[in-house]
Amino acid sequence: MQKHILVIDDDDLMRRSVAFNLEQAGYRATSAGNAEDALLSLERDVPDLILLDIGLPGMDGLDALREFRSRTQAPVIFVTARRRELDEILGLELGADDYITKPFEMSVLLAHIKAVLRRTASTSAPSQKERVTAGDIVIDPLAHTVSVAGQPLELTRREFDLLHTLALHTGEVLSTQDLLSEVWGAEYIGEPQVVYVHIRWLREKLEANPAKPERIVTVRGVGYKLMPKEA
């Protein structure tokens, strides 16, 4: 079955060109020139992946991402002409799965799409859907919820995936490269700072004292492991 990709960009030529090339590559593509139209289309035609431009008229891409996240778990790739790192990092922290900057080669965009679809498909495999308990942390992948000592914990999609991966290997050390491969995909290999940043964010939400972590422990020179802590 063809994967459905929703292209959201206010540049008519860009939007038509990307949609055409996606269809040539075997995908089913629909498009919208603004976030408001795209949100309406979600009600009748749910996509498998969303290509979302940041600089949209009206509701911008960052606000749109918040709305998409409340309505669908479809992965989102930001497409942006802005090269400011803040936008890219903020987008990923809010729950975007990847980003690509304009101008780009279509082959590069297709590679990003393939990698994100493959990664999200693997995280939805049956073995990945079972509830995981690590001490007082309970993770429910189907409901996409996390609780710590019975209290709900709000995580971004990437933070959730990172914690879930660590919890599946509770007490085991996972290297930075292991985590990059499992959570972000092979295209991120060689970018360990992505893991460092997200580990720090997780610790800020999980640890009583993030400077002296007791749950997500660093094993110097090896990687990280999740240590179960009872309530």
JOHU-V489469 format. One record per residue. RES is the residue in three letters. SS is DSSP state (alpha for helix, beta for strand, coil for the rest). PHI is phi as a letter, one per 20 degrees, with the letter a starting at -180 (none if undefined). Layout:
BEGIN
[[RES,SS,PHI] [RES,SS,PHI]]
END
This chain:
BEGIN
[[MET,coil,none] [GLN,coil,f] [LYS,coil,f] [HIS,beta,e] [ILE,beta,d] [LEU,beta,e] [VAL,beta,d] [ILE,beta,c] [ASP,coil,b] [ASP,coil,e] [ASP,coil,e] [ASP,alpha,g] [LEU,alpha,f] [MET,alpha,f] [ARG,alpha,f] [ARG,alpha,f] [SER,alpha,f] [VAL,alpha,f] [ALA,alpha,f] [PHE,alpha,f] [ASN,alpha,f] [LEU,alpha,f] [GLU,alpha,f] [GLN,alpha,f] [ALA,coil,e] [GLY,coil,o] [TYR,coil,e] [ARG,beta,e] [ALA,beta,d] [THR,beta,c] [SER,beta,b] [ALA,beta,b] [GLY,coil,e] [ASN,coil,b] [ALA,alpha,f] [GLU,alpha,f] [ASP,alpha,f] [ALA,alpha,f] [LEU,alpha,f] [LEU,alpha,f] [SER,alpha,f] [LEU,alpha,f] [GLU,coil,f] [ARG,coil,d] [ASP,coil,b] [VAL,coil,f] [PRO,coil,e] [ASP,coil,e] [LEU,beta,b] [ILE,beta,d] [LEU,beta,e] [LEU,beta,c] [ASP,beta,f] [ILE,coil,f] [GLY,coil,e] [LEU,coil,e] [PRO,coil,f] [GLY,coil,m] [MET,coil,f] [ASP,coil,f] [GLY,alpha,f] [LEU,alpha,f] [ASP,alpha,f] [ALA,alpha,f] [LEU,alpha,f] [ARG,alpha,g] [GLU,alpha,f] [PHE,alpha,g] [ARG,alpha,f] [SER,alpha,e] [ARG,alpha,d] [THR,coil,b] [GLN,coil,e] [ALA,coil,g] [PRO,beta,f] [VAL,beta,c] [ILE,beta,d] [PHE,beta,f] [VAL,beta,d] [THR,beta,b] [ALA,coil,e] [ARG,coil,f] [ARG,coil,d] [ARG,coil,f] [GLU,alpha,f] [LEU,alpha,g] [ASP,alpha,f] [GLU,alpha,f] [ILE,alpha,f] [LEU,alpha,f] [GLY,alpha,f] [LEU,alpha,f] [GLU,alpha,f] [LEU,alpha,f] [GLY,coil,p] [ALA,coil,f] [ASP,coil,e] [ASP,beta,a] [TYR,beta,b] [ILE,beta,b] [THR,beta,d] [LYS,coil,e] [PRO,coil,f] [PHE,coil,c] [GLU,coil,f] [MET,alpha,f] [SER,alpha,f] [VAL,alpha,f] [LEU,alpha,f] [LEU,alpha,f] [ALA,alpha,f] [HIS,alpha,f] [ILE,alpha,f] [LYS,alpha,f] [ALA,alpha,f] [VAL,alpha,f] [LEU,alpha,f] [ARG,alpha,f] [ARG,alpha,f] [THR,alpha,f] [ALA,alpha,f] [SER,alpha,f] [THR,alpha,f] [SER,coil,d] [ALA,coil,f] [PRO,alpha,g] [SER,alpha,f] [GLN,alpha,e] [LYS,coil,e] [GLU,coil,f] [ARG,coil,f] [VAL,beta,d] [THR,beta,d] [ALA,beta,c] [GLY,beta,m] [ASP,coil,e] [ILE,beta,e] [VAL,beta,c] [ILE,beta,d] [ASP,beta,d] [PRO,coil,f] [LEU,coil,f] [ALA,coil,e] [HIS,coil,l] [THR,beta,c] [VAL,beta,c] [SER,beta,c] [VAL,beta,c] [ALA,coil,l] [GLY,coil,n] [GLN,beta,d] [PRO,beta,f] [LEU,coil,c] [GLU,coil,e] [LEU,coil,c] [THR,coil,f] [ARG,alpha,g] [ARG,alpha,f] [GLU,alpha,f] [PHE,alpha,f] [ASP,alpha,f] [LEU,alpha,f] [LEU,alpha,f] [HIS,alpha,f] [THR,alpha,f] [LEU,alpha,f] [ALA,alpha,f] [LEU,alpha,f] [HIS,coil,c] [THR,coil,g] [GLY,coil,n] [GLU,coil,e] [VAL,coil,e] [LEU,beta,d] [SER,coil,f] [THR,alpha,g] [GLN,alpha,f] [ASP,alpha,g] [LEU,alpha,f] [LEU,alpha,g] [SER,alpha,f] [GLU,alpha,f] [VAL,alpha,e] [TRP,alpha,d] [GLY,coil,o] [ALA,alpha,f] [GLU,alpha,f] [TYR,alpha,e] [ILE,coil,g] [GLY,coil,n] [GLU,coil,c] [PRO,coil,f] [GLN,alpha,f] [VAL,alpha,f] [VAL,alpha,f] [TYR,alpha,g] [VAL,alpha,f] [HIS,alpha,f] [ILE,alpha,f] [ARG,alpha,f] [TRP,alpha,f] [LEU,alpha,f] [ARG,alpha,f] [GLU,alpha,f] [LYS,alpha,e] [LEU,alpha,d] [GLU,coil,e] [ALA,coil,f] [ASN,coil,c] [PRO,alpha,g] [ALA,alpha,f] [LYS,alpha,c] [PRO,coil,f] [GLU,coil,d] [ARG,coil,e] [ILE,beta,e] [VAL,beta,d] [THR,beta,e] [VAL,beta,d] [ARG,coil,g] [GLY,coil,m] [VAL,coil,c] [GLY,beta,r] [TYR,beta,c] [LYS,beta,b] [LEU,beta,e] [MET,coil,d] [PRO,coil,f] [LYS,beta,c] [GLU,coil,f] [ALA,coil,f]]
END
